[in-house]
Amino acid sequence: MTLDEIRQHIDALDDQLIVLLNDRMEWVQKVGELKRATKSVIYRPEREKQILDRITAHNHGPLPPAAIEAIFLEIFAAARNIELPERIAYLGPEGSFTHQAAESRFGAMSEYMTLPTIKSVFESVDTGRAKYGVIPIENNQEGIVYETVDLLNETSVNIAAELKIPVHFALATEAETPAKIKRIYSKDIAFRQCRGFLNKYFEQSNAEEIQVESTSKAAKLAAEDPESAAICSVIAAKLFGLPVLFDNIEDNSNNRTRFFILAKNFVNQPCGQDKTTIIARLPDTDKPGILAAFLQDFKRNNINLTKIESRPYKGSEDFNFWFFIELEGYFEDPNVQKVFKKYQNCIKWLGSYVKNV
């Protein structure tokens, strides 16, 4: 078979794909009409998970599961915009890892609000200025984001979904070699997570390390300074037209950040792979056994706790604490409800959502 014949076959398949995609979107429009009539929620993470699981099970290659997921997440995003265009707020700046996380779930077509603080993202969702918000909750190398935890306690927004993305840093620069780099811009956490690379390539040159508020700002500054470089995300480098000299320069290749998608008055349907997040405000936490008795009730009901973080009551003179807790299961599962009903005056439910592994 000649190259032209192969290309003709690919073109014919592309023609079929566009027909099938438009056919799918026509059915999506019907779904949107029904949802608007019943005032149902457009974004359904548990339904998307079911589709991805089914498609992946039927996939026999050569596309890997990650490629299938990326393709269909973009299809889902396009479909949601046809059903009902919605505004997404995220912790900026543009080109940040949170920006990357937001686009991975809501696609390039959505309307985005870039906000300067985690609190402003919460406020935009709480007031209805944005339908959804994307904020970081923890990094597996640096730990929990306590500002996010505290605002979940203080506000009335829900967790609609969680997602995890790998964190890869790049050294982006106009310079042709490391020897020509005199300044390196980045955020403090990026310098820490790329220390091994920096020691290897810049120990002799003594390039100045300049801390800035974000890796996106670092990319912007490096694009304006030909004798400098930025440690940043690839998406930030592309945003400012900065060539990538080295990619994946982080010391730990397993570096991942978890994000929450926030919404107002949002309830997922159970999918069988659920996770629930709560706030527990137990009385008399300064007395022995209060927390232990609470945790024993989860054990007795065969509920696996995956995270517990203690936080102080702000403004209190005493050393009393409330707890941020994550557990496996859906909030309406009978065993979960046994614990919830026993401590109904102490528990604030934040959301039950598809567990992202």
Rosetta blueprint (number, residue, H / E / L):
1 M L
2 T L
3 L H
4 D H
5 E H
6 I H
7 R H
8 Q H
9 H H
10 I H
11 D H
12 A H
13 L H
14 D H
15 D H
16 Q H
17 L H
18 I H
19 V H
20 L H
21 L H
22 N H
23 D H
24 R H
25 M H
26 E H
27 W H
28 V H
29 Q H
30 K H
31 V H
32 G H
33 E H
34 L H
35 K H
36 R H
37 A H
38 T H
39 K L
40 S L
41 V L
42 I L
43 Y L
44 R L
45 P H
46 E H
47 R H
48 E H
49 K H
50 Q H
51 I H
52 L H
53 D H
54 R H
55 I H
56 T H
57 A H
58 H H
59 N L
60 H L
61 G L
62 P L
63 L L
64 P L
65 P H
66 A H
67 A H
68 I H
69 E H
70 A H
71 I H
72 F H
73 L H
74 E H
75 I H
76 F H
77 A H
78 A H
79 A H
80 R H
81 N H
82 I H
83 E H
84 L L
85 P L
86 E L
87 R E
88 I E
89 A E
90 Y E
91 L E
92 G L
93 P L
94 E L
95 G L
96 S L
97 F H
98 T H
99 H H
100 Q H
101 A H
102 A H
103 E H
104 S H
105 R H
106 F H
107 G L
108 A L
109 M L
110 S L
111 E E
112 Y E
113 M E
114 T E
115 L E
116 P L
117 T L
118 I H
119 K H
120 S H
121 V H
122 F H
123 E H
124 S H
125 V H
126 D H
127 T L
128 G L
129 R L
130 A L
131 K L
132 Y E
133 G E
134 V E
135 I E
136 P E
137 I E
138 E E
139 N E
140 N L
141 Q L
142 E L
143 G E
144 I E
145 V L
146 Y H
147 E H
148 T H
149 V H
150 D H
151 L H
152 L H
153 N H
154 E H
155 T L
156 S L
157 V L
158 N E
159 I E
160 A E
161 A E
162 E E
163 L E
164 K E
165 I E
166 P E
167 V L
168 H L
169 F L
170 A E
171 L E
172 A E
173 T E
174 E L
175 A L
176 E L
177 T L
178 P H
179 A H
180 K H
181 I L
182 K L
183 R E
184 I E
185 Y E
186 S E
187 K L
188 D H
189 I H
190 A H
191 F H
192 R H
193 Q H
194 C L
195 R H
196 G H
197 F H
198 L H
199 N H
200 K H
201 Y H
202 F H
203 E L
204 Q L
205 S L
206 N L
207 A L
208 E E
209 E E
210 I E
211 Q E
212 V L
213 E L
214 S L
215 T H
216 S H
217 K H
218 A H
219 A H
220 K H
221 L H
222 A H
223 A H
224 E L
225 D L
226 P L
227 E L
228 S E
229 A E
230 A E
231 I E
232 C E
233 S L
234 V H
235 I H
236 A H
237 A H
238 K H
239 L H
240 F L
241 G L
242 L L
243 P L
244 V E
245 L E
246 F E
247 D L
248 N L
249 I L
250 E L
251 D L
252 N L
253 S L
254 N L
255 N L
256 R E
257 T E
258 R E
259 F E
260 F E
261 I E
262 L E
263 A E
264 K L
265 N L
266 F L
267 V L
268 N L
269 Q L
270 P L
271 C L
272 G L
273 Q L
274 D E
275 K E
276 T E
277 T E
278 I E
279 I E
280 A E
281 R L
282 L L
283 P L
284 D L
285 T L
286 D L
287 K L
288 P L
289 G L
290 I H
291 L H
292 A H
293 A H
294 F H
295 L H
296 Q H
297 D H
298 F H
299 K H
300 R H
301 N L
302 N L
303 I L
304 N L
305 L E
306 T E
307 K E
308 I E
309 E E
310 S E
311 R E
312 P E
313 Y L
314 K L
315 G L
316 S L
317 E L
318 D L
319 F L
320 N L
321 F E
322 W E
323 F E
324 F E
325 I E
326 E E
327 L E
328 E E
329 G L
330 Y L
331 F L
332 E L
333 D L
334 P H
335 N H
336 V H
337 Q H
338 K H
339 V H
340 F H
341 K H
342 K H
343 Y L
344 Q L
345 N L
346 C L
347 I E
348 K E
349 W E
350 L E
351 G E
352 S E
353 Y E
354 V E
355 K L
356 N L
357 V L
